[in-house]
Amino acid sequence: MEESNGSSFSSLGAYGKALIETPKRLCVRAGSVSTTYEEMSRIRARSGSNMQKTLRWFDLVGFGIGGMVGAGVFVTTGRASLLYAGPAIVLSYAVAGLCALLSAFCYTEFAVDMPVAGGAFSYLRITFGEFAAFITGANLVMEYVVSNAAIARSFTAYLGTSIGVHTTQKWRFTVSGLPKGFNEIDFVAVIVVLIITLCICYSTKESSVLNMVLTAIHILFIGFIIFVGFWRGELKNFTEPSNPKKPDGFFPYGISGVFSGAAMVYLSYIGYDAVSTMAEEVKNPKKDIPIGVSGSVVIVTVLYCAMAASMSMLVPYDAIDTEAPFSAAFRGLSDGWGWVSNLIGVGASFGILTSLLVSMLGQARYLCVIGRSNVVPAWFAKVNPRTSTPINASVFLGIFTAAIALFTDLEVLLNLVSIGTLFVFYMVANAVIYRRHVSTGTTNPWPTLSFLLSFSLTSILFTLIWQFATPGKPKAVLLGICTVIGVVIIQIFHFSVKQVRKPEFWGVPLMPWIPSISIFLNIFLLGSLDGASYVRFGFFSVLAVLVYVFYSVHASFDAEGDGCFDEKIQEMKKYNQEEEPNQNSNFDANNSLKV
């Protein structure tokens, strides 16, 4: 930021300058954001020590699978099947998996071109600027904290199942003075979160080895669940509820129930984006990241659909247990198969531990990179020179997660997680399109912004008609019109606005169709969530805006004028030349980041 106002600025001081510049920062003008090599080095320098490059593609696949399988599927499947989708929960997982895969493509393009920690926060800061990145980053961190708290509480339920203890009666304590949904105290969840916090503070590579071992054990349990479910289950459970008064058929709640279920089970796919946050620690980003991110999503989607099908065959949808659906399904088997329930509880416990491990690794790196930008205290950005891990961010978020897991019920947590995830993925899909078609200072950004806005509005209109219009021919006609309009908008944009950047190593195929479909699916799934989720999401977003206006924008401005990082910048350049020979080709002669 330049002092174009001369003496009038100099008399105000850094805080006054930042205050004057706040409206400019809040108005994120298209094309106003550019990032040079020196700026990236300056930002990374705030962590002090470097994160070591120790991860390969198999580590990333392991992190992706470990981060997804074993947490959400055991937490959300029962509730989504009972309340929304019924046996069609299989299709809910397929829809959510498709949405996750398309979003994974968008993440991968950014991660390959910019192998830095921070995931979506870093990508949006490059593309749309600091304000949009901060709002998204704040929601990302909250999403991780809330999802990890939910996962930790589900660990208590499954561990109790594995040893035959009723968790609500034995391991959770009800406090009558607290409101419902916040009155069951869970100390086991707190202990688990704190132990994993210690593990991720120690070493990333050792955490990867631990994840590999736990994931391998857990996959064996998953295979057993699928095998026994298809062997002992009955096809009639796909269409017949246990209570004749309940809706029957494969779609007891209609097609809309499938998408409502997909919105809820989307929690199960949180984890692959945590892989992108570790890009700074990957040895060969252009090869390892595409395999790690997209490959893990495909594998997990297949496993989820098979698991959902096996559970639906074992027990009618209206008899599913919402706390521990898989264990309860096996508990109902006759002929001495009840012991399998305890075994499944053990397997689920392993899976939940791996998911917590990966998610807590990811949340710490998000906060670390946000701290590098000084929009939150730079203390969070510090990397410990001995362990090469962001210890400050890890410890802070670990304690925060444990506090929420102590008293907050699953039902309160799940929808809040889904809305945050969908919002972030929606933003990243928009960013991919924008960055492909807009070059700072040389390209008019408004055609691209107009496309993104008009397509999003069309998707919102389609979603509102789907949710609220009366079923019948008029509704079908309106949906058809919205679909045609959306396709026409994409085609007009595709032929009239040329791409100004071509990814050198890996890019989203079929531009702009795949990210546009991702935008639509994320909006559509957002429309399937309840009103209370939006109230909570809106409250937290407003809180994040206030933090940005009254703290972040001023701290960030001060950091821009701070010259104390010059020596560290030279060190970072030398480090990147030695450790990242493949990355040098990503920068042009003027040190501008090239895609």
C-alpha positions in Angstrom: 0.0 0.0 0.0 1.6 3.3 -1.1 1.5 6.6 0.7 0.1 8.6 -2.1 -1.4 11.2 0.1 2.0 12.4 1.4 2.1 14.5 4.5 -1.6 14.0 5.3 -0.9 10.3 5.8 2.4 10.7 7.6 0.7 12.8 10.3 -1.8 10.0 11.0 0.5 7.2 11.8 0.1 3.5 10.9 -3.2 3.1 12.7 -4.8 6.2 11.1 -3.6 5.0 7.6 -5.2 1.7 8.2 -8.4 3.3 9.3 -8.6 5.3 6.1 -7.8 2.3 4.0 -10.5 0.1 5.7 -13.2 0.9 3.1 -10.8 0.1 0.3 -10.0 -3.3 1.8 -13.7 -4.1 2.4 -14.5 -3.3 -1.2 -12.6 -6.1 -2.8 -12.3 -4.8 -6.3 -11.9 -7.3 -9.1 -8.4 -7.5 -10.4 -6.9 -5.6 -7.5 -5.1 -8.5 -6.0 -1.6 -9.7 -7.0 1.0 -11.7 -5.3 4.7 -11.7 -6.0 7.3 -14.1 -4.9 8.7 -11.6 -2.4 5.2 -11.2 -0.8 4.8 -14.9 -0.5 8.2 -15.2 1.1 7.4 -12.3 3.4 4.2 -14.0 4.5 5.9 -17.4 5.1 8.7 -15.7 6.9 6.4 -14.8 9.8 6.4 -18.4 10.9 10.1 -18.2 11.7 11.2 -21.8 11.0 10.1 -23.7 7.8 7.8 -26.7 7.6 9.8 -29.7 6.4 9.0 -31.3 3.0 8.5 -34.9 4.1 5.2 -36.0 2.5 4.6 -38.0 -0.7 1.5 -39.0 -2.6 0.8 -42.1 -0.5 1.0 -40.0 2.6 -1.6 -37.7 1.1 -3.9 -40.5 0.1 -3.5 -41.9 3.6 -4.3 -38.6 5.1 -7.3 -38.1 2.8 -8.8 -41.6 3.6 -8.0 -41.3 7.2 -9.5 -37.8 7.4 -12.7 -38.8 5.8 -13.5 -42.5 6.5 -14.3 -43.3 10.1 -15.7 -40.0 11.3 -18.6 -38.5 9.4 -19.9 -41.8 8.0 -20.3 -43.1 11.6 -21.7 -39.8 12.8 -24.1 -38.7 10.1 -25.4 -41.9 8.3 -27.9 -42.9 10.9 -29.4 -39.4 11.4 -29.5 -38.6 7.6 -31.1 -42.0 6.8 -33.8 -41.8 9.5 -34.8 -38.2 9.0 -34.2 -37.5 5.3 -33.2 -40.1 2.8 -34.2 -43.6 4.1 -32.6 -46.4 2.1 -31.7 -43.8 -0.6 -28.9 -42.7 1.7 -26.7 -44.6 -0.8 -27.6 -42.0 -3.4 -27.1 -39.2 -0.9 -23.5 -40.3 -0.5 -23.0 -40.6 -4.2 -24.3 -37.0 -4.7 -22.2 -35.7 -1.9 -19.2 -37.6 -3.3 -19.6 -36.0 -6.7 -19.9 -32.6 -5.2 -16.7 -33.3 -3.1 -14.8 -34.5 -6.2 -15.6 -31.5 -8.3 -14.5 -29.3 -5.4 -11.4 -31.4 -5.0 -10.5 -30.6 -8.6 -10.7 -26.9 -7.8 -8.6 -27.3 -4.7 -6.0 -29.3 -6.6 -5.4 -26.7 -9.2 -4.6 -24.1 -6.6 -2.5 -26.5 -4.4 -0.3 -27.5 -7.4 0.3 -24.0 -8.5 0.7 -22.6 -5.0 2.2 -25.3 -2.8 1.8 -23.4 0.5 -0.1 -24.2 3.7 -3.5 -22.6 4.3 -5.7 -24.2 1.7 -8.7 -22.1 0.8 -7.6 -19.1 2.8 -4.4 -18.8 0.7 -6.3 -19.4 -2.6 -8.9 -16.8 -1.9 -6.4 -14.2 -0.6 -4.6 -14.5 -3.9 -7.8 -14.3 -5.9 -10.3 -12.1 -4.2 -8.2 -10.3 -1.6 -7.8 -10.2 2.2 -11.3 -9.6 3.3 -12.9 -12.4 1.4 -10.1 -14.7 2.5 -10.5 -13.8 6.1 -14.3 -14.4 6.2 -13.8 -17.7 4.5 -10.8 -18.6 6.7 -12.7 -17.8 9.9 -15.5 -20.1 8.7 -13.0 -22.8 7.8 -11.4 -22.7 11.2 -14.8 -22.8 13.0 -15.9 -25.6 10.7 -12.9 -27.7 11.7 -13.3 -27.0 15.4 -17.0 -27.8 15.3 -16.6 -31.0 13.2 -13.8 -32.2 15.4 -15.9 -31.6 18.5 -18.7 -33.7 16.9 -16.3 -36.4 15.9 -14.8 -36.6 19.4 -18.3 -37.0 21.0 -19.1 -39.8 18.5 -15.8 -41.5 19.7 -17.3 -41.7 23.1 -20.5 -43.3 21.8 -18.6 -46.0 19.7 -16.1 -46.7 22.4 -18.9 -47.3 24.8 -20.6 -49.6 22.3 -17.4 -51.6 21.8 -17.3 -52.5 25.5 -21.0 -52.6 26.2 -21.4 -49.3 28.1 -24.3 -47.0 27.5 -22.5 -43.6 27.1 -25.4 -41.4 28.0 -25.9 -43.1 31.3 -22.3 -43.9 32.3 -19.8 -41.5 30.5 -21.8 -38.4 30.0 -23.2 -36.3 32.8 -26.4 -34.2 32.4 -26.4 -30.7 33.9 -30.0 -29.6 34.5 -29.2 -25.9 34.5 -27.9 -25.8 31.0 -30.2 -25.6 27.8 -31.0 -28.7 25.9 -28.3 -29.6 23.4 -25.6 -28.2 25.6 -26.3 -30.0 28.9 -24.5 -33.4 28.4 -20.9 -33.2 29.6 -18.5 -35.5 27.8 -15.0 -35.8 29.5 -13.9 -38.7 27.3 -14.1 -36.5 24.2 -12.0 -33.9 25.9 -9.3 -36.3 26.8 -9.1 -37.7 23.2 -8.8 -34.2 21.7 -6.0 -33.2 24.1 -4.0 -36.4 23.4 -4.2 -35.9 19.7 -3.2 -32.3 20.1 0.0 -33.5 21.7 0.6 -36.0 18.8 0.3 -33.4 16.1 2.5 -31.0 17.9 5.3 -33.5 17.9 5.9 -34.2 14.2 4.0 -34.2 10.9 5.8 -37.2 9.4 5.4 -39.3 12.6 1.7 -38.3 12.5 1.5 -39.6 9.0 3.0 -43.0 10.0 0.5 -43.2 12.9 -2.3 -42.3 10.5 -1.2 -45.0 8.1 -1.3 -47.6 10.8 -4.7 -46.6 12.2 -6.2 -46.2 8.7 -5.0 -49.7 7.6 -6.6 -51.2 10.6 -9.7 -49.3 10.1 -10.0 -50.2 6.4 -10.0 -53.9 7.5 -13.0 -53.2 9.7 -14.7 -51.3 6.9 -14.3 -54.2 4.6 -15.8 -56.5 7.2 -18.8 -54.2 7.7 -19.5 -54.2 4.0 -19.0 -58.0 3.6 -21.2 -59.0 6.5 -23.8 -56.4 5.6 -24.3 -57.8 2.1 -24.1 -61.4 3.4 -26.5 -61.2 6.3 -28.7 -58.3 5.2 -32.0 -58.5 3.4 -33.0 -56.7 0.2 -36.5 -56.1 1.5 -35.1 -53.6 4.0 -34.4 -51.3 1.0 -38.2 -50.8 0.5 -40.0 -52.0 3.7 -39.9 -50.0 7.0 -40.3 -51.8 10.3 -43.4 -49.7 11.1 -46.1 -50.0 8.4 -47.3 -46.5 9.2 -44.0 -45.0 8.0 -43.4 -44.1 4.3 -42.2 -47.0 2.4 -40.2 -47.6 -0.8 -36.5 -46.8 -1.7 -37.4 -43.1 -1.6 -39.6 -42.7 1.5 -39.1 -39.0 1.6 -38.8 -38.4 -2.2 -35.9 -37.1 -4.3 -35.7 -34.0 -2.1 -34.9 -36.2 0.8 -31.8 -37.6 -1.1 -30.4 -34.1 -1.4 -31.3 -33.1 2.2 -29.4 -36.3 3.2 -26.5 -35.4 1.0 -26.2 -32.0 2.6 -26.0 -33.6 6.1 -23.6 -36.4 5.1 -21.3 -33.9 3.5 -19.6 -33.7 6.9 -18.2 -37.1 5.9 -16.1 -35.6 3.2 -14.4 -33.1 5.4 -10.8 -34.2 5.3 -9.6 -34.0 1.7 -9.3 -30.3 2.0 -7.1 -30.8 5.0 -4.7 -32.6 2.5 -4.4 -29.3 0.5 -3.4 -27.4 3.7 -0.3 -29.6 3.9 0.9 -28.6 0.4 3.9 -26.8 1.9 5.2 -30.1 3.3 4.9 -32.1 0.1 8.0 -33.1 -1.8 6.6 -33.1 -5.3 3.4 -31.0 -5.4 2.6 -31.2 -9.1 2.5 -35.0 -8.9 1.6 -35.9 -5.4 -1.2 -33.4 -4.7 -3.6 -34.4 -7.6 -3.2 -38.1 -6.7 -3.6 -37.5 -3.0 -6.6 -35.2 -3.1 -8.7 -36.6 -6.0 -7.7 -40.2 -5.4 -8.7 -40.2 -1.8 -12.1 -38.7 -2.6 -12.9 -41.4 -5.2 -11.8 -44.2 -2.9 -13.8 -42.9 0.0 -17.0 -42.3 -2.1 -17.0 -46.0 -3.2 -16.5 -47.1 0.5 -19.3 -44.8 1.7 -21.8 -46.0 -0.8 -21.0 -49.6 0.0 -21.2 -49.0 3.8 -24.6 -47.2 3.5 -26.0 -50.0 1.4 -24.9 -52.7 3.8 -26.4 -50.8 6.8 -29.7 -50.3 4.8 -29.9 -54.0 4.2 -29.2 -54.9 7.8 -32.0 -52.8 9.4 -35.0 -50.9 8.1 -34.4 -47.2 7.9 -36.9 -46.2 10.6 -35.2 -48.5 13.1 -31.7 -47.1 12.6 -29.9 -45.8 15.7 -28.7 -42.2 15.2 -25.9 -42.3 17.7 -24.1 -45.5 16.5 -26.0 -46.8 13.5 -23.6 -49.5 12.3 -23.0 -51.0 15.7 -26.7 -51.0 16.5 -27.4 -52.6 13.1 -25.2 -55.6 13.8 -26.5 -55.8 17.4 -29.9 -56.7 15.9 -28.6 -59.8 14.1 -29.7 -63.2 15.4 -27.8 -66.5 15.4 -25.0 -65.3 17.7 -23.9 -62.4 15.5 -24.4 -59.7 18.2 -20.7 -59.8 19.1 -20.0 -58.1 15.8 -21.6 -54.9 17.2 -18.7 -54.7 19.8 -16.2 -55.3 17.1 -17.6 -52.6 14.9 -17.4 -50.2 17.8 -13.6 -50.9 18.1 -13.2 -50.4 14.3 -15.2 -47.2 14.3 -13.1 -45.9 17.2 -9.9 -46.4 15.2 -11.5 -44.6 12.3 -12.6 -41.7 14.4 -9.1 -41.3 15.8 -7.6 -41.1 12.3 -10.2 -38.5 11.2 -9.5 -36.4 14.3 -5.7 -36.6 13.7 -6.0 -35.4 10.1 -8.6 -32.7 10.8 -6.6 -31.3 13.7 -3.5 -31.2 11.5 -5.5 -29.3 8.9 -7.1 -26.8 11.3 -3.7 -25.8 12.8 -2.2 -25.1 9.4 -5.2 -22.9 8.4 -4.8 -20.8 11.5 -1.0 -20.7 11.1 -1.4 -19.2 7.6 -4.1 -16.8 8.7 -1.6 -15.7 11.4 1.1 -15.1 8.8 -1.2 -12.5 7.2 -1.5 -10.7 10.5 -5.3 -10.6 10.3 -5.1 -12.6 13.6 -2.2 -12.3 16.0 1.1 -13.4 14.4 1.7 -15.6 17.5 -0.5 -18.3 15.8 1.9 -18.3 12.8 5.0 -19.5 14.7 6.5 -22.8 13.6 8.6 -24.6 16.3 12.2 -24.9 15.0 12.6 -28.3 16.7 9.4 -30.1 15.6 8.7 -28.0 12.4 5.0 -27.9 13.4 2.8 -24.9 14.2 2.6 -25.6 17.9 0.9 -22.4 19.0 -2.0 -22.8 16.6 -2.3 -26.5 17.4 -2.5 -26.0 21.1 -4.9 -23.1 21.0 -7.3 -24.9 18.6 -7.0 -28.2 20.5 -8.1 -26.5 23.7 -10.9 -24.7 21.9 -12.1 -28.0 20.3 -12.0 -29.8 23.6 -14.1 -27.0 25.2 -16.9 -27.3 22.6 -16.8 -31.2 22.7 -17.3 -31.0 26.4 -20.9 -29.9 26.3 -22.3 -29.5 22.8 -24.7 -32.1 21.3 -24.2 -33.7 17.9 -27.5 -32.3 16.5 -26.4 -28.8 17.2 -23.0 -29.4 15.6 -23.7 -31.2 12.3 -25.7 -28.7 10.3 -23.4 -25.9 11.3 -20.4 -27.9 9.9 -22.2 -28.7 6.6 -23.1 -25.0 5.9 -19.5 -23.9 6.6 -18.1 -26.6 4.3 -20.4 -25.9 1.5 -19.8 -22.1 1.7 -16.0 -22.6 1.5 -16.2 -25.0 -1.4 -18.5 -22.6 -3.2 -16.0 -19.8 -2.8 -13.1 -21.9 -4.1 -15.0 -22.9 -7.2 -15.7 -19.3 -8.0 -12.0 -18.4 -7.4 -10.8 -21.0 -9.9 -12.9 -19.5 -12.7 -12.0 -16.0 -11.8 -8.3 -16.7 -11.7 -8.3 -18.5 -15.0 -10.0 -15.5 -16.8 -8.7 -12.4 -15.0 -5.2 -11.0 -15.0 -4.5 -8.1 -12.7 -4.1 -4.8 -14.5 -4.5 -6.3 -18.0 -8.0 -7.9 -18.0 -11.4 -6.4 -17.5 -12.8 -8.4 -14.5 -16.4 -7.4 -14.9 -17.4 -10.0 -17.6 -16.1 -12.8 -15.3 -17.7 -11.3 -12.2 -21.0 -10.8 -14.1 -20.9 -14.5 -15.1 -20.3 -15.7 -11.5 -23.0 -13.5 -10.1 -25.6 -14.4 -12.7 -24.9 -18.1 -12.5 -25.1 -18.1 -8.7 -28.4 -16.2 -8.8 -29.8 -18.7 -11.3 -28.6 -21.6 -9.1 -30.3 -19.9 -6.1 -33.5 -19.5 -8.0 -33.5 -23.2 -9.1 -32.9 -24.2 -5.4 -35.7 -22.0 -4.1 -38.2 -23.4 -6.7 -37.1 -26.9 -5.8 -37.6 -26.4 -2.1 -40.8 -24.3 -2.0 -42.8 -24.7 -5.2 -45.8 -27.0 -5.2 -45.1 -30.3 -6.9 -46.6 -30.5 -10.4 -46.1 -29.5 -14.0 -45.5 -25.8 -13.3 -42.7 -26.6 -11.0 -41.1 -28.9 -13.6 -41.4 -26.2 -16.2 -39.8 -23.6 -14.0 -36.9 -25.9 -13.1 -36.4 -26.7 -16.8 -36.3 -23.0 -17.6 -33.7 -22.4 -14.9 -31.6 -25.3 -16.2 -31.7 -23.9 -19.7 -30.8 -20.4 -18.5 -27.8 -21.8 -16.5 -26.5 -23.8 -19.5 -26.8 -20.7 -21.8 -25.0 -18.5 -19.3 -22.1 -21.0 -19.1 -21.9 -21.3 -22.9 -22.0 -17.5 -23.5 -19.2 -17.0 -21.0 -17.2 -19.9 -22.4 -17.1 -18.5 -25.9 -17.0 -14.8 -25.1 -14.4 -14.6 -22.3 -11.0 -16.1 -23.0 -8.8 -17.7 -20.5 -5.7 -15.6 -19.7 -3.9 -18.3 -17.6 -3.2 -21.9 -18.4 -2.0 -24.1 -15.5 1.5 -25.4 -16.3 1.2 -28.7 -14.4 -2.4 -29.5 -13.5 -5.7 -27.7 -14.1 -9.4 -28.4 -13.7 -10.6 -30.1 -16.9 -13.6 -28.9 -19.0 -13.4 -25.3 -17.9 -15.7 -23.6 -16.9 -18.2 -26.5 -16.7 -16.7 -28.5 -13.8 -16.3 -25.5 -11.4 -19.7 -24.2 -12.5 -21.4 -27.5 -11.7 -19.6 -27.4 -8.3 -21.0 -23.9 -7.7 -24.5 -25.2 -8.5 -24.2 -28.3 -6.3 -22.9 -26.4 -3.4 -25.7 -23.8 -3.6 -28.3 -26.6 -4.1 -27.0 -28.5 -1.0 -27.0 -25.3 1.0 -30.7 -24.9 0.2 -31.3 -28.3 1.8 -30.2 -27.1 5.3 -32.5 -25.8 8.0 -33.1 -22.2 8.9 -31.3 -22.5 12.3 -28.1 -23.4 10.5 -28.2 -20.1 8.6 -28.9 -18.2 11.7 -25.8 -19.7 13.4 -23.7 -19.2 10.2 -24.8 -15.6 9.8 -24.1 -14.8 13.5 -20.5 -16.1 13.2 -19.9 -14.4 9.8 -21.1 -11.1 11.3 -18.7 -11.7 14.3 -15.9 -12.4 11.8 -16.6 -9.1 9.9 -16.5 -7.1 13.2 -13.1 -8.7 14.1 -11.8 -7.8 10.7 -13.0 -4.2 10.8 -11.8 -3.5 14.4 -8.6 -5.5 14.5 -7.5 -7.4 11.4 -7.4 -4.6 8.9 -5.2 -2.4 11.1 -2.8 -5.2 12.2 -2.5 -6.3 8.6 -1.7 -2.7 7.4 1.0 -2.4 10.1 2.6 -5.6 8.9 2.7 -4.4 5.3 4.9 -1.5 6.4 7.1 -3.6 8.6 10.6 -4.0 7.2 11.9 -6.5 9.7 11.5 -9.5 7.4 14.0 -8.5 4.7 16.7 -10.9 6.0 14.2 -13.7 6.4 13.0 -13.1 2.8 16.5 -13.8 1.4 16.7 -16.9 3.6 13.3 -18.1 2.2 14.4 -17.5 -1.4 17.5 -19.6 -0.8 15.4 -22.3 1.0 13.0 -22.5 -2.0 15.8 -22.7 -4.5 17.4 -25.6 -2.6 14.2 -27.5 -1.5 11.7 -26.6 -4.2 13.5 -26.8 -7.6 10.3 -27.7 -9.4 8.5 -24.6 -8.0 10.8 -22.1 -9.6 9.2 -22.6 -13.0 5.9 -21.3 -11.5 7.3 -17.7 -11.4 8.1 -15.5 -14.4 11.0 -13.2 -14.9 9.3 -10.4 -12.9 8.7 -12.7 -9.9 5.0 -12.6 -10.5 3.2 -15.8 -9.6 2.3 -17.6 -12.8 -0.4 -20.2 -13.2 
